[in-house]
Amino acid sequence: MVQFINANGRKIAYHKTGGKGPGVVFLGGFKSDMNGTKAVALERWAKAQGRHFLRLDYSGHGQSSGQFKDGCIGEWAEDAKAVIEAVCQGPQVLVGSSMGGWISLLLTRMIPEKIVGLVGIAAAPDFTENSMWAGFSPQQRAELEKTGHLVLPSDYGEPYIITKKLIEDGRKQLVLQTPLPLPFAVRLLQGTADHSVEIPVALGLLEHADSPDMRLTLIKGGDHSLSLPQNLILIEKTVAEVLAISNCA
């Protein structure tokens, strides 16, 4: 059953299944929702393991309130924080897909006492600056400054509306320009055929973060979604590994 909580006036939808701890929290990507293939498959796996599991929709996504174009990274991280603090007891392992990987890293700063492990799936830290803004032409930058938004094509459906708010807030949320302590096991999964988040992004995160046990796995031919059956099995095994390393399995 989908439930809701209020986070700074935003109505955030989530789905929680009970079980033993630590819990597993799935954090989805840019303009995705909690009913995606990876979120639902991982929930099914967690149920089979008797493991507490949470998936949620950021504001402007899925069943949560608000419009996508009105949101930004900082607000979406606050949404996730609010739900985790309200409904998750004890330590958690975060599983962040694409933008969810960035939000996971922000949560390790916001609620460090609750995080005991992290799995990134095509994690995309700092993408509003290093991918979007860096890739804009002078004309696009001028249009963004003038009108407050850009319309960009998407490989996943209707075009993206990229706002000045998203870009400016993203600069306040950067995690690759200052120390990034991750004092637990971290696993990164990255497809070699991912054209949205390319291998250098994963290598940069691996090099920058300070973790006692951090590994990057490259999946030959893997795309950005990593939602094929063999990819889902790898994700489940990776989450199980992080839980075991945390001595909490």
N, C-alpha and C positions, 0 to 999 in steps of 0.2 A: 504494500500500500504506500502510495506517495504521500509524504507529509510535508509541512511547510514550517519554516521559522522566519521571523523578521530580523533582518540585519541592516541596521541604519536606515530603516524605512523601506527596505527592499524585501519582498516576499520570496524566499529561496526554497525551491523544491528539492527534496532528497528522498532516497530510498535506503533504508537500513535493515539489515538482517542480523539477528543476534548470534552469539556464539562465544567461544573463548577468545582471550586476548593473547597477544596484542591484535588490534584490529587492522584491517587493510582498508585504505581509503583510495578510491580511484578518482583522479582529477583529469577531466577531459580537455580537449583542445579548443582552438579558436573557432567559435561558431558551431561547435559540436554539442551533443547533449548526452545525458546519462543513460540513454537507451541505445547507445552505440554498441557495435559488435564486441569490442574488447571489454567494455564495462559490464555488459550482461554475462559474457563468458566467464569473466573473473569472479563475478558474484556467484555464478553456478559452482565454480570450483571451490570458493570459500565456504559455501553451504555444505558441500560434500566433505570438507575438512572440519566442519563445525566451528568455523572461524567467523568472528564478527566482521562485517563488511559494510562500507558506506560508499554510495555514489550520489552525486548531486549535480544540479544545474546552476551555473552562475547566473546572476541577474542578466536579463536579456537573452538567455539561452533556454531552450527546451520549455519546461513548464513553469519556470520562475517568472516573476514580474519584470516589467521594464522592457525597453527596446535595445537590441544589440548595439545600435549606433550610439547609444547614450553611455555605454560602459567603458571601462578601461582596466588595465592590469591590476592596479592597486585596489579598485573596488571588487574585482573578482577574487582577489586573494583574501580580502576582508570577508567576502561571502563564504568562502571555504573555511576560513578560521572560525567564523561564527557558528557554522554547522558542526564542525569538529568539536569545538568547546562545549556545545550544547548537548550533543548526543553520543559522543565517544568517550568511554571511560578508559583510563590508563594509556599505555603507549600505543603508537600507531606506526605502521609502515605505509609510506605514501607511494602511490604508483601514478606517475604523471605522464600523460601522453601529449607530445608536442608542446603547446602553450602550457598544458598542465605540468610539464616538467619545470618550466619557469616558476609557476605558481608554487609547486612543491618546494623549490629552493627558497622562495620568499617565506614560506611557512616554517622552514627550519630556523629562520631568524625571528619570526613572530611568536612561535610557540615551541621553542627548542626542547622544552621539558617533555613534550608529548611525542617526539619523533625518534624512532629507534632504527629506521632503515629507509632506503629510498630506491625505487626503480624508475628509471627514466626510459620512455619509449619514444625515440626520435625527439628527445627533449630539445626545446627551442628557447633557451634563455636569451633575453635581450633582443628578441627578434624585431621589435618595433623600431629599434635604432639600427642594428647591424644588418638587417635584411630589408625592411621596408624603407626607412628614411635614407639609408645608404644607397638604395637602388632607385630612388626617385630621381627623375630628370629635373633640371632647373625649372622647367615649365610646370611639372607636377608640384614641386615645392612651392612655387609661386601661387598656384591654384589653391593649395592647402592653406596657405597663409591668408589668401584673399577670401575664400568661401568657407573655410573651416572644415572642408572634407574633400575626399577623393573617392571616386568609384573605380574599383579595380576588379578585373575578371577573376573568377575562381574556377578551379578544376573540380569543385565539389558542389556545384549548384549555382544559385543566384549570386550576383557579384557582391564583393565586400565593399562596405562603406567605411573608409578609413578616415577617422576624424583627427583634427588637430589635438583634441583632448587626449585621444589614445596615444599619440606620439609624445606629447609633452608629459603625460603621466608616466609613460614608459621610461622616460629618462630619469624619473625619480625612483624607479624600481630596479635599475640595472644591478646585476649580481656578478658580472665578470670584470668589473673595474676596481673592486675592493676585495679584501680577503673573504674567502668563502669556506669557513670551517664546516665540515660534515663529519662529525665524530662517530660514525657508524658505518655499516656496510652500504655501499652504493653500487648498483649495477646499471649500466647504460646499454640499451639495445638500439642498434642503428642499421637500417637497410642501406646497402650500397647503391641501390637504384632510387633512393629518395631524392626527388628534385625540389622538395619544399624545404627540407632541413638536410643539408649535405654533410658529408663526413667531417670536414674541417670544424663544423660547429661542435660535434661530439668530441673531437680531439682537443678543441680549445677548452671545453668544460673539464675534460679529464685532466688536462695539464694545470688548469687554474685552481680547481678545488683542492682542499686539504682534507683528505680522508685516510684513515688507517687501512682501508680495504675497499678499493674502488677499481672496477673493471669495466671495460668496454667490449661488447660483443658485436661484431659486424655480421650481418645476415646477407650473404651474397644474393643479389637480385631482389632483395626486399624493398618494398615501396614505402611510402610515408605512413600508410595506415597500419601496416604489419598486422593485418586481420585475417590472413589465411589460416586454415586449421593448424598447420605446423608452426605458424607464428604464435598462435594462441597457446599452444602446448609449451613453447619456449617461455612465454611470459609467465605462465603458471609455475613452471619449474624454477624460474628466476625469483619469483616472489617467495616460493617455498625455501629457496636457498638463503635469501636475506632473512627470513624469519628464523631459520635454523641458526644462522651466524649470530643473530642477536640473542641467542640462548633463551628464546621465548617461544619456540615452536612447541 
